[in-house]
């Protein structure tokens, strides 16, 4: 699974943030969650196409 542009941007911003605080942690969590939801949407699309 590859990351799209917005997920790469979120991860790179979180990794290059000097503070290891809550903001960087939230950015990484948001990137992971968007990737997971993107995968679920792709899987649902695949299941719908197979069912037709």
HELIX and SHEET records of a PDB file:
HELIX    1   1 UNK A    5  UNK A   15  1                                  11    
HELIX    2   2 UNK A   22  UNK A   51  1                                  30    
END                                                                             
